[in-house]
């Protein structure tokens, strides 16, 4: 558990350092959209780390049900959350997901960051939403995992 906690703190520090380097122009991006996508990835990653840290204290301290079988999840989840943060940017930018009923000409970056954080915090629901959008927009069927979860929810 100490290794996982250390990993999460180091990754959080890396995400924050990377963000600070971008803000201070020590690390420049070729264009504004790429920069916004990376910021969204960082926000998603921070959301995932937040969720993992919460999982540590709940499972190790509150419920006393820590299991070493979950170790890979704690290492992979923040990376998946980073990716979901970038994907959230793509879906917002493409207009496939709308955050408010009244569409503004250009949503503020804070809306992008907040949505990316939520996407990273709750990866499962975010992927489910993306699969819903894909099914409605392009007729792509949901993954077997999502279909199994829906079936499990109805029983």
C-alpha positions as CSV (number, residue, x, y, z in Angstrom):
1,X,0.0,0.0,0.0
2,X,2.9,2.4,0.7
3,X,4.3,1.8,-2.8
4,X,0.9,2.7,-4.3
5,X,0.5,5.8,-2.1
6,X,4.0,6.9,-3.1
7,X,3.4,6.2,-6.8
8,X,0.2,8.3,-6.7
9,X,1.8,11.2,-4.9
10,X,4.8,11.2,-7.4
11,X,2.4,11.0,-10.3
12,X,0.3,13.9,-8.9
13,X,3.6,15.9,-8.5
14,X,4.5,15.1,-12.1
15,X,1.1,16.2,-13.4
16,X,1.3,19.4,-11.4
17,X,5.0,20.1,-12.5
18,X,4.1,19.4,-16.1
19,X,1.1,21.9,-15.8
20,X,3.3,24.5,-14.2
21,X,5.9,24.1,-16.9
22,X,3.2,24.6,-19.6
23,X,1.8,27.7,-17.8
24,X,5.2,29.3,-17.4
25,X,6.0,28.7,-21.1
26,X,8.9,26.4,-20.3
27,X,7.2,23.8,-22.3
28,X,5.4,25.2,-25.3
29,X,2.8,23.5,-27.4
30,X,2.5,24.0,-31.2
31,X,-1.1,25.3,-30.9
32,X,-3.8,26.3,-28.5
33,X,-6.1,23.2,-29.0
34,X,-3.2,20.8,-28.2
35,X,-2.4,22.8,-25.1
36,X,-6.0,22.7,-24.0
37,X,-6.2,18.9,-24.7
38,X,-3.1,18.4,-22.5
39,X,-4.5,20.5,-19.7
40,X,-7.7,18.4,-19.9
41,X,-5.6,15.3,-19.7
42,X,-3.8,16.6,-16.6
43,X,-7.2,17.5,-15.0
44,X,-8.5,14.0,-15.8
45,X,-5.3,12.5,-14.3
46,X,-5.7,14.5,-11.2
47,X,-9.3,13.3,-11.0
48,X,-8.2,9.7,-11.3
49,X,-5.5,10.2,-8.6
50,X,-8.1,11.8,-6.3
51,X,-10.3,8.8,-6.8
52,X,-7.4,6.4,-6.1
53,X,-6.3,8.2,-3.0
54,X,-9.9,8.1,-1.7
55,X,-9.9,4.4,-2.5
56,X,-6.8,3.9,-0.3
57,X,-8.2,5.5,2.8
58,X,-11.6,4.0,2.4
59,X,-10.4,0.5,1.8
60,X,-7.4,0.5,4.1
61,X,-8.7,2.6,7.0
62,X,-12.5,3.0,7.0
63,X,-13.7,-0.4,5.8
64,X,-10.5,-2.4,6.6
65,X,-10.8,-4.4,3.4
66,X,-7.6,-3.7,1.6
67,X,-6.7,-6.3,-1.1
68,X,-3.4,-6.6,-2.9
69,X,-5.4,-7.9,-5.9
70,X,-6.3,-4.3,-6.7
71,X,-2.7,-3.1,-7.0
72,X,-2.8,-3.0,-10.8
73,X,-5.9,-0.9,-10.7
74,X,-4.2,1.7,-8.6
75,X,-1.3,1.9,-11.0
76,X,-3.4,2.0,-14.2
77,X,-6.4,4.1,-13.2
78,X,-4.6,7.5,-13.1
79,X,-3.2,6.8,-16.6
80,X,-6.7,5.8,-17.9
81,X,-8.1,9.0,-16.3
82,X,-5.5,11.1,-18.1
83,X,-6.6,9.6,-21.4
84,X,-10.3,10.1,-20.5
85,X,-9.5,13.8,-19.8
86,X,-8.1,14.1,-23.4
87,X,-11.1,12.2,-24.8
88,X,-13.4,14.5,-22.9
89,X,-11.8,17.5,-24.6
90,X,-12.3,15.9,-28.0
91,X,-16.0,15.2,-27.5
92,X,-16.6,18.7,-26.1
93,X,-14.6,20.3,-28.9
94,X,-16.5,18.3,-31.5
95,X,-19.8,19.3,-30.0
96,X,-20.8,15.6,-29.3
97,X,-21.3,16.4,-25.7
98,X,-22.8,19.7,-24.6
99,X,-22.4,21.0,-21.1
100,X,-25.2,23.5,-21.0
101,X,-28.6,23.8,-22.7
102,X,-27.7,27.2,-24.0
103,X,-24.7,26.7,-26.3
104,X,-22.2,29.5,-26.2
105,X,-20.0,30.2,-29.1
106,X,-17.0,29.1,-27.1
107,X,-17.2,27.5,-23.7
108,X,-14.7,28.7,-21.1
109,X,-11.6,26.6,-20.5
110,X,-12.9,26.0,-16.9
111,X,-15.8,24.0,-18.3
112,X,-13.3,21.9,-20.2
113,X,-11.1,21.4,-17.1
114,X,-14.1,20.6,-14.8
115,X,-15.5,18.1,-17.3
116,X,-12.1,16.5,-17.8
117,X,-11.7,16.2,-14.0
118,X,-15.1,14.5,-13.7
119,X,-14.2,12.2,-16.6
120,X,-11.0,11.2,-14.8
121,X,-12.7,10.9,-11.4
122,X,-15.5,8.6,-12.7
123,X,-14.0,6.7,-15.7
124,X,-16.6,4.0,-15.8
125,X,-19.6,6.4,-16.1
126,X,-17.6,8.6,-18.6
127,X,-16.9,5.6,-20.8
128,X,-20.5,4.5,-20.6
129,X,-21.6,8.0,-21.7
130,X,-19.1,8.0,-24.6
131,X,-20.5,4.6,-25.7
132,X,-24.0,6.0,-25.6
133,X,-22.9,8.9,-27.8
134,X,-21.2,6.5,-30.2
135,X,-24.3,4.3,-30.4
136,X,-26.6,7.2,-31.0
137,X,-24.3,9.2,-33.4
138,X,-22.7,6.4,-35.4
139,X,-24.7,3.2,-34.5
140,X,-21.7,1.6,-32.8
141,X,-22.8,-1.1,-30.4
142,X,-21.7,-0.9,-26.8
143,X,-18.8,-3.0,-25.6
144,X,-19.5,-6.4,-24.1
145,X,-18.5,-5.0,-20.7
146,X,-21.1,-2.2,-20.9
147,X,-23.7,-4.6,-22.1
148,X,-22.9,-7.0,-19.2
149,X,-23.1,-4.2,-16.7
150,X,-26.5,-3.2,-18.0
151,X,-27.7,-6.7,-17.8
152,X,-26.4,-7.0,-14.2
153,X,-28.1,-3.8,-13.2
154,X,-31.5,-5.1,-14.3
155,X,-31.3,-8.3,-12.3
